[in-house]
Amino acid sequence: MLYNELYVENLKVQVFGDRKSLGLEAAQLVGNKIKKLLNNKDEINIIFAAAPSQNEFLEEFVKDDTIPWESINAFHMDEYLGLPDGALQTFGHFLTSRLFDKRPFKSVNLLNGAAQDFNEECVRYAKLLLKFPADIVCLGIGENTHIAFNDPGQADFNDRELVKVVQLDTACRQQQVNDKCFRQISDVPEFAITLTIPALTSAQFISCVVPGRLKATAVCHTLRQPVSAAYPSTILREKHGAVLLLDKDGFSAYNS
C-alpha cells in the first residue's frame, strides 16, 4: 500500500508500508514500462543492480508471465575484481541465480571480473552499451549514496567513460559486510568495474529501489543535499523518468 508520494525536483518518490509491498510495486512498475516500450520497439535493453536491497523486487519481477522476456537484452552495472571463479559473492552470480537463469532473455551480458585485462574488459562492455543503449535501469543507492560503484570522491556526473575500474571506499566495502555478503571487510575486494553515472542516467526510465533503515541517511542525503558528486545519488533529482521507491524505514530519516 502506498504510504506517501512526493516530488523532489524531477524525481518522483513513493513510500510503501513494507519491503514486500515495495518490491511488488517496483516489479509492476518495471513490467508495465517494458510492455509499453515494446509497443514501439522489437527489443529493449535493461541494466540491473545486484544487491540484497533488490531481493523483493527481483522475487516479484521474475514471477511476471506477461513480460516478453525474449525481447530483453540484460546487463548488470558493476562487478568485483579479483574474486575467484565461481565465487558466490560475484554480482553476476547474484543476478544469474535470481533472474537470468529463470527467464528466457534474448541476451544476458555479464561483466567479467576475472578478465586478464580489466581495461580491455571495460572497453568490451562499453561497446555493448553503445550497441544496446539502455532503455531501463533498475538500481539502488548505497549507504554512502553511491549508485553502482560510483562512490563519493570518484563519481563524475560528466564522465567520458561508460565503464571504468574504481577503488571502493571504506564505507562501500563495509556495506557489503552489513549486507552479509562477506564476513569481514578484509574479505571485500578493494577494486571493481562499474558503469559510470552517464551510462546509468542515459536510460529513459530509472527505477531506484531503496528499502531498510540502514539506507535512511543515504535517502535523506539524496533528497536534501545539493546535487553534486559528493552525494552521487543526488543526480537522480535531475532525471525525468526516475522513480525512487522506498519503504517506511528507508524514508524515516527524511520524514523525521
C-alpha positions in Angstrom: 0.0 0.0 0.0 1.3 3.5 -0.9 2.1 5.4 2.2 3.4 8.7 0.8 4.2 10.3 -2.5 6.1 13.4 -3.4 8.4 15.0 -5.9 11.8 16.4 -5.2 12.7 18.4 -8.3 12.2 15.9 -11.2 12.4 12.8 -9.0 9.2 11.0 -8.1 9.4 9.5 -4.6 6.9 6.8 -3.5 6.9 5.3 0.0 5.3 2.0 0.9 4.5 0.3 4.2 7.0 -2.5 4.0 9.6 -4.2 1.8 7.2 -6.7 0.3 4.7 -4.1 -1.0 7.6 -2.0 -2.2 9.1 -4.9 -4.2 5.7 -5.7 -5.7 5.1 -2.2 -6.8 8.6 -1.9 -8.3 8.1 -5.1 -10.2 4.7 -3.9 -11.6 6.2 -0.5 -12.5 9.1 -2.0 -14.4 6.9 -4.7 -16.0 4.5 -2.1 -17.3 7.3 0.1 -18.6 8.8 -2.9 -20.5 5.5 -3.7 -22.2 4.9 0.0 -23.1 8.3 0.3 -24.7 7.8 -2.9 -26.6 4.8 -1.4 -28.3 7.2 0.6 -30.4 10.4 -1.4 -30.3 11.3 -5.0 -31.2 13.6 -5.3 -28.2 14.8 -3.3 -25.2 17.8 -3.1 -23.0 17.8 -3.2 -19.2 20.6 -2.8 -16.7 20.1 -4.5 -13.3 21.6 -3.9 -9.9 22.8 -6.8 -7.8 22.3 -6.3 -4.0 20.2 -7.6 -1.2 18.1 -4.4 -1.4 16.8 -5.7 -4.7 15.6 -9.1 -3.4 11.9 -8.3 -3.0 11.8 -6.5 -6.4 13.5 -9.4 -8.2 11.4 -12.0 -6.5 8.2 -10.4 -7.7 9.6 -9.3 -11.1 10.6 -12.8 -12.2 7.1 -14.1 -11.5 5.5 -12.0 -14.2 4.5 -14.3 -17.1 3.1 -11.4 -19.1 6.5 -9.8 -19.8 8.0 -10.6 -23.2 11.3 -11.8 -21.7 12.7 -13.0 -25.1 12.7 -9.3 -26.2 15.0 -8.1 -23.4 18.8 -7.7 -23.6 20.0 -7.8 -20.0 23.1 -6.1 -18.4 24.4 -5.6 -14.9 26.0 -2.5 -13.6 29.1 -3.4 -11.6 31.3 -6.3 -10.6 34.1 -7.0 -8.1 37.6 -7.6 -9.3 39.8 -10.4 -8.0 37.3 -12.9 -6.7 38.0 -16.5 -7.7 36.0 -18.1 -10.5 32.7 -19.3 -9.2 32.6 -17.1 -6.1 29.1 -16.8 -4.8 29.6 -13.1 -4.0 30.0 -12.0 -7.6 27.2 -9.8 -8.9 27.0 -11.9 -12.0 26.1 -15.0 -9.9 23.7 -13.0 -7.8 21.6 -11.9 -10.8 22.0 -15.2 -12.7 20.7 -17.3 -9.8 17.8 -14.9 -9.1 16.8 -13.7 -12.5 18.8 -14.6 -15.6 18.5 -18.4 -15.2 14.8 -18.2 -14.5 13.6 -16.4 -17.7 14.4 -16.7 -21.4 16.1 -13.3 -22.0 17.2 -12.5 -25.6 20.7 -12.0 -24.3 22.5 -11.8 -21.0 25.6 -9.7 -20.9 27.8 -10.0 -17.8 30.8 -8.1 -16.7 33.9 -10.3 -16.3 35.6 -9.6 -13.0 38.1 -12.3 -13.7 39.3 -10.8 -17.0 43.0 -10.9 -17.7 43.0 -7.2 -18.7 40.5 -5.1 -16.8 40.8 -2.1 -19.1 40.0 -4.3 -22.1 37.0 -5.6 -20.3 35.8 -2.0 -19.7 36.2 -1.3 -23.4 34.4 -4.5 -24.4 31.4 -3.7 -22.2 31.3 -0.1 -23.2 31.0 -1.2 -26.8 28.0 -3.4 -25.8 26.3 -0.4 -24.1 26.8 1.7 -27.2 25.3 -1.1 -29.4 22.4 -1.7 -27.0 21.7 1.7 -25.3 19.9 1.3 -22.0 16.1 1.8 -22.0 15.6 0.9 -18.3 17.9 0.9 -15.3 16.9 -0.9 -12.1 19.2 0.3 -9.4 19.6 1.0 -5.7 21.5 3.5 -3.5 24.4 2.6 -1.3 24.8 3.7 2.3 27.4 6.3 1.2 25.0 7.4 -1.6 26.8 5.6 -4.4 24.9 4.3 -7.4 26.5 1.3 -9.0 30.1 1.6 -7.6 30.4 5.3 -8.2 31.4 6.3 -4.7 31.7 9.9 -3.4 35.1 11.1 -4.5 35.2 9.0 -7.6 31.7 9.7 -9.1 31.7 12.0 -12.1 28.4 13.3 -13.5 30.2 14.2 -16.8 32.4 11.1 -17.0 33.7 10.5 -20.6 33.8 6.8 -19.9 30.9 4.4 -19.8 32.7 1.7 -17.9 35.7 2.0 -15.6 37.8 0.5 -12.9 37.3 2.0 -9.4 38.8 1.6 -5.9 36.0 1.1 -3.4 35.9 3.4 -0.4 35.7 2.0 3.2 32.1 2.8 3.6 31.2 1.0 0.4 33.2 -2.1 1.4 31.7 -2.0 4.9 28.2 -2.0 3.4 29.0 -5.4 1.8 29.6 -6.7 5.3 26.5 -5.1 6.7 24.5 -6.8 3.9 26.1 -10.1 5.0 27.7 -10.7 1.6 31.1 -11.0 3.3 32.1 -12.0 6.8 34.6 -9.1 7.4 35.8 -6.1 5.5 39.2 -7.6 4.7 37.3 -10.2 2.6 35.7 -7.5 0.4 37.6 -6.7 -2.8 39.2 -3.3 -3.0 38.6 -2.8 -6.7 35.6 -3.2 -9.0 34.4 -2.4 -12.5 31.4 -0.1 -12.7 29.2 1.6 -15.2 29.6 5.3 -14.8 26.9 7.9 -13.9 26.3 8.9 -17.5 25.9 5.3 -18.6 23.2 4.8 -16.0 21.4 8.2 -16.3 21.2 7.9 -20.1 18.3 5.5 -19.8 14.8 6.7 -20.5 13.4 5.2 -17.3 15.1 4.6 -13.9 13.6 2.5 -11.1 15.5 3.0 -7.8 14.6 0.6 -5.0 15.9 1.5 -1.6 14.4 -0.3 1.4 15.6 -0.5 5.0 16.7 1.7 7.9 20.4 1.3 7.1 19.7 3.3 3.9 17.7 6.0 5.6 20.5 8.5 5.9 21.5 8.0 2.3 17.9 8.6 1.2 17.8 11.8 3.2 21.0 13.0 1.6 19.7 12.0 -1.8 16.7 14.2 -1.3 18.1 17.1 0.7 21.8 17.6 -0.1 22.8 19.8 -3.1 23.1 17.9 -6.3 26.8 17.1 -6.6 29.2 14.2 -7.0 29.8 14.4 -3.2 26.5 12.6 -3.0 26.3 10.7 -6.2 22.6 9.6 -5.9 21.5 13.3 -5.9 21.8 13.2 -9.7 18.5 11.3 -9.7 16.8 14.5 -8.9 17.8 15.9 -12.3 16.4 12.9 -14.2 13.0 13.0 -15.8 11.6 9.4 -15.8 13.2 8.4 -12.5 11.2 6.9 -9.6 12.6 6.4 -6.1 10.7 3.6 -4.3 11.1 3.4 -0.5 9.6 1.6 2.5 8.8 3.5 5.7 12.2 2.5 7.2 14.1 3.9 4.2 12.1 7.1 4.4 12.4 7.6 8.2 15.3 10.0 8.3 13.8 12.3 5.7 10.5 12.3 7.4 11.8 12.9 10.9 
